[in-house]
């Protein structure tokens, strides 16, 4: 499989699978966060600089699972046409649009592309065949390009027609990873295979069950495991603490104790938040108080880590040389409960400036560092939430596996 950097795209039409599944304003349908579009620009611009043309394909949302009341697809809400103006602005050139991905008109538009031109196809998920990994659909898509470039790490864990199956219709010398895909793999491997010690993993989010597989992998690699967010209260309950109305997976208490035991046996230091900022309801206007995390009163819920936890976690982070952060420390979307996530972000940024390598694991973590204007202060911010987690869990990602097969 060729390397995109050394490949010459002169007079070649490249079909690129990108991940333009970006948030849109509910009223104006304009792009509100263009991070994923910007992440694809290096690959697109490399091909255009070489004198090639580009056909872009992506999904946007899950239109077939969010039908209108009459049972039809909400084309307006899920159309990739909504991002054409933003993409054109970022590329500094007009982007052509095909209102279908496999229509005769779409093929006519792609076949007539001239050097330096860009065509965006309509939402792949308007067809059920995309998510089913239908070979006939994949073969039709392959007609749009002479070479195939997979630059959609965020969907690499899906065995969809455009992300995995399509590779079968290109010889190995005519399919390759884009810059983004290559960077995601390289940075993930730097953390999980080539980490410099001390290695600290910061896990947040709601549920232990969502992170159990990655936690098990991290206990083979990390020196410190910081646990925050809603998942922390399952551990406190397992240890006999009182967690009030905090989120807790009652059926995962044995699992939490098992993780603590395995970590101790492996020599991994697990750090739970000593204190928490509480709310009397899950609401931006909730009344608040701060208490120890294992003595939360009835009717109150932990919605952020407290000052003692911030200080302790920050000290661990600042001593680290490799940092993985996946999941917020609290409900950072609400101002009253954002300080923990913001403070941990500041500690990671400071450690990074001191020479540590920091990988922000997509999803809510990426949204948090963007909200607090810290993206440029981290070593690498992943665009793939679920894909990155599955890669860390040791699973084979179809979008990578199929590209590498002969």
N, C-alpha and C positions, 0 to 999 in steps of 0.2 A: 504494500500500500504506500503510495507516494506521500511525501511531506509537502504540505501546502506551500511552505516557504520557497521550496525549490521548484515547484511545478510552474510551468509557463502557461498562462490561460489565454494567450494571444489568439484572437479569433475563435475562441471556444465559449460555448454557452454552458454555464454552470448552474445546476439545480441545487439550491442550498436549502436544507431543512433547518429553519431557525425557530427560536422560541419567542414568538411575539405575543404570548399570552399575557398581555399587560392590562392593568386596571384602567377602566374608563369612567369618566364622570357620568353619573346616572342620568343627568338631564341633558348635558351637551354632547355626551358620547365622545368627548375629547380625552386624549391620553393624560392621565394624572401622574404616572411614574414611567419614565422612558428608559429605565436602567437596562432592561432586557434588550431593547432595541439598540442602545448604545453599545452593549456588549458584543453585538454581531457586526458592528461597523468595520473592525479591522479585517475580517474575512471578506466582506463585501468589497471594501475599498482595494484590497490586494488584487482581486480579480479584475476590477475595473481599471486599475493602474496598468495591469498587464495587457489591456486591450481586449478583455473578454466581456461578455454580457452575463447578466444574472437573472435567474428566475427564483423567486423566494416563495417558500410554502411554509405554512404554520397553522396552528389551531388557535382558537380564541374561545375560552370558556368551554362549557358543555351544553351546546345548544339542543341536542337531542334529549337531554335530561331535564331541560327547563323550557318545555313547550308552552306556547300561549294557551289561553283557555279553550280555543277552538281546536287544539291539538296540532297546530302547525308550528314550524320553527320560527322563532323571532329573529328574522334575518337582519333587521335594522340594528338590533342590540348586539348581535354577535358577528356582524360583518367586519372583516379586516379592512374594508374600505375606510373605516373610522380612523385607521392609523396612517393612511396614505400621506396626509399633510405633514404629520410629525416625521415620518420616515423621509419624505422629500426634503424637509428642512435640514435634517441631520446629514443627509447625503449630499445636500447642495445641488440637487438635480431632480428633474421630474421623474416620478415613479409611476409607471403604467399599472393599470389594475384590470384583472380579469374577474368578472363577477361569477365565475365558477372555476373549479380546479381541473376538471377533465372534459370540458365542453369543446366542441369544434372551434369555437371562437377563442378559447383559452390556448389551444394548440396553435392556432393561426397566429396569435399574438406572440407566443414564445418563439415560434419558428422564424418570425420576421424580425426578431431583435437584432439590432446593430451593436457594434462594439461600443461599450460605455453605457448601454441602456439597461434599465432595471424594470422587471415585471413582478408584481406581487399577485399571487393567486388567492382566490377566495378561501375562506375557512375550510380546512380539510374535514373538520368534524360535522359539516353539514351532511356528510356521507357516513352511514353506519359502518361501512366497510373499512374506514380508517382505523377505528378502535378495535375492530375484529381482526385486523392484520390480514385483510383479504389480498391474496396474491394478484388477482386480476386487476384490482384497483391500484396496487403498487406498481404493476407493470405499466398501466396507463400513465401514472404519474412520471415514471422514468422517461417517458418520451419527451418530456420538457427539457431535458438537459443531456449534453454529451458526456458530462462528468457529474458525479454526485458528491456533494460536500455535506457532511453531517456536522452541524454546529449547534445542535439543540441538546445540550447536556441535561437541561431541566426535564426532558421527556425521554432520556436514554433508558430509564427503567421500564418503559412501556414497549411491548412487542407490537407496535402499531405498524400499519402499512408504510407510512412515510419515514419512520424512525429506524426500522429494523429490516422489514421484509424487502423493501426496495433495493437494498444492497445486493440482493441476488441477481438483479438485472443489470449490474455493471461489473465488468471484469475488475480484478483487484487493482490494476494500474489506473483505473478511472474512477476510483472512489477514495475519499480521504476525509480526515477530520479537519474541521476549521480551527482557527486560532483559539476560539473560546473553549471548544471541546477539549483540545489538547491542554490548555491551561488548567481547566478544571481537574483533569486526570493527574497532571503533574503536581498540582498543589495538594490534592487529596493524598497522593502517594507520599508527598514530602512529610505530611503529618503522620500517616499510619505506617509508613515503611521506613522513613528516614528521619524520624524526629530527633531533635537535639534535646538532651535532658537538661533540666527538669521539664517534663511534659505535663501540662495542666489542661484538662478537659472541663469545660463549663457546660453543664446540662440544665436546661430550663424547660418551661412549657407545662402543660397541664397534667399529663398522665405518665406514670412509670411504665405502663404497658406499651406506650408508643415508643419508648426508648430502650426497652430491655435488651434487644439484640445488639444495639450499638454500645450500650454500657458493658455488656459481656466482652465485646471486642476491645473496648478501651481499657478494661482491667488487665489485658495482656500487654498493654503499651504504655499507659499513663502512670505518672507518679502521684498525681493529685486529681481527684474528681470532685468538682464543686457542683452541688445540686441546689437549684433554686426553683422558683415558680411553684405552681400548684402541686407538682409531683413531690415536693419536699415533705408535704404534710402526711403523705402515705407512710413515709419513713418515720416521722415523729409518732404517728399512731402505732406503728409496728413496735416502736421502742417504749410504748406505754404512756406516751404523752397525751395531753388534752388539746385537741385541735379545733374545738368549737364547730362552726359551720363551714370550715375550710374544705376545699375540694379534697376528697380522700377516696382512694379505691379500696374499699373494704375487703374485696376478694383478692387483693394483691399484698396483704400484710406479710404473709409467709414469703412471698417473692422478695419484698423489701429486706426482710431479715436475711434471706439467702444471699442477696447482693452484698450486704454489710459483712457477712461472714466470709464470702469469697474475696472481697477486697482486703480484709484483714490478712487472710492467708496468702494473698498475692503481694502484700506489702504496699498496697495502694491506699493513700490517705483520702478518706471521704470527708468532705466538709459540708455540713448542713448549716443553714442560717440560724444563728443563735437567737435572733429576734426578728419580728415581723411587723409590718405596718398593717393594721387591721381596718376593715370596713364593716359597718353594721348591715350593709347590703352591697350587692354587686352593682354599683352605680357611681357615676362620676361625682355625684353630689353627696355621697355617703359620709356619715360621721366617721372619724378615724381615731385610732389610738395605737400606741406601740407597746408590745409586750414580748416576753420570751416566747419563742415559737412552740414550746411544748406545754405552755400554760394559757392557751387561748380560751377566753370565756365563751360560754354558750351564747349562740346568736351572733357571734362575730366570726369573720373569715379573714384569713391571711391573703392579702392582695399584692404585697410587695415585701422585699427583704428590708430589715431595719438597719440602723446605723452601725450596730455592733457587727452585724453580718457583713456589711459593706467594707468595714475596716479589715476584718479578718480575711475575707475573700480577696481584697485588693492586695494585701501583704503577700498572699500565696501567688497571685498573678504576677506581681512585680519581681518575684524571684524566678520566674519561669523563662525558658528559652523557646519553647514551642507551646502555642495556645490554640485550642479548638473551642469555638463558642457556638453552641447550638441550642437556642431557646432562651427567651427572656426571663428575667428574674421576677417579674410581676406583670400586672396589667398596665403596661407602659403606654397604652393608648389613652389612658385616663391620667390627667395631670397629677392627681393626688397620689398615684401609685406608679409613677415613672422614675422616681429618683434612684431606685435600686438598679434598674436596667441601665440607666444613664451613667451612674457611677461606675458600674462594672465595665461599661464601654470605655469610660475615661481611663480606667486602670489598664485595660487591654491596649488602648492607644499609647499610653505612656510606656508600657513594657515594649511595645513595638518600636517606639522611638529610641529605646535603649538597646535595640538589637534583637529582640525576640521575633520569631515568625508567628504571625497570627492569621488563622483561617476562620472566617465568619461563615457559618454553615447554612446560608440561604434562608428562605422562609421568613419567619418573624424576626430572626436575628438580623438579617440583612435589612429588613424594614426598620428596625430599631436604630441601627447605625446610620441609616439614611436620615431618619427623623431627627437625629441629634447631630447631623452634619459631621459624622466621623468616618465616612466611607474611605476617604483618602488617607486616613490615619492608620488603617489596617493593612496588613500585607496583602491579603486577598479576600474578596467578598464573593462567595459563590452565588451563582444564579439558580442553582438547583437545590430545592428543598428535599423532596422525597428521593430524588435520584442520588443525591449526596449521601443521605442516610443509608440507602440500600447499598451503595458502594462501600461505605464504612462497615456495614454489617457483613461484608464479605460475599454479597450476592453478585451473580453475573448479571450485568445490565445488557439486555438485548440490543440496545442501540450501539453498544460498543462491541459486543461479541460478534454480531453479524458482519460488522465492518471488517473484522480481522480474519474471518473465515475465508478460505480459498474457494 
